[in-house]
């Protein structure tokens, strides 16, 4: 199984709502990622989890709160978002990269959640 | 910014022709990866080339790497309508688990 699943596919939320995006993989990968992608732009890294611990936070506003409850699941909790946060949110997974070197690993991406903040 | 640049930004060709996309990057790399993204969907890994490799093939894909010029190119031969997508190069930042994508090339294959 080389699939990364994301739910929901589409989400419309108001600025006062609280919602969560979910991501799941069963490839045994121990690194999971959240990316944000605006239209006609490349994906931009938001968070990296390695062995269920947050290892990279790319200075993301606190209205985005990631959570990795176990090695297969990754959540992104959303609260008090702004209209400019509307984007495609992509989850990905891979084997974790070793800081001292080691082979590079490809990342497997889910289909994304299209988020619209009204 | 560590993001690389790709050119052209958009490319439209006839089915059966070859498509070439170029990527330039800023920092030293140990590998460069290419991904494809169909409209509004997730990315799919296509090919990875290491810094000690100059050329790599996978089916109809050919990737070259010139580390002296900090550039790479992706060639798709005998293009098909299904190749219509955006193509991104990406570099893994050394010492981190951070994949940084280029701006991408939007490829359209006309039947």
Interface residues (C-beta under 8 A of the other chain):
Chain A: X4 X31 X33 X40 X41 X42 X43 X44 X45 X48 X50 X55 X56 X88 X90 X92 X96 X97 X99 X104 X106 X107 X108 X109 X110 X111 X112 X114
Chain B: X3 X30 X31 X33 X35 X40 X41 X42 X43 X44 X45 X48 X50 X88 X92 X95 X96 X97 X98 X99 X100 X101 X102 X103 X104 X106
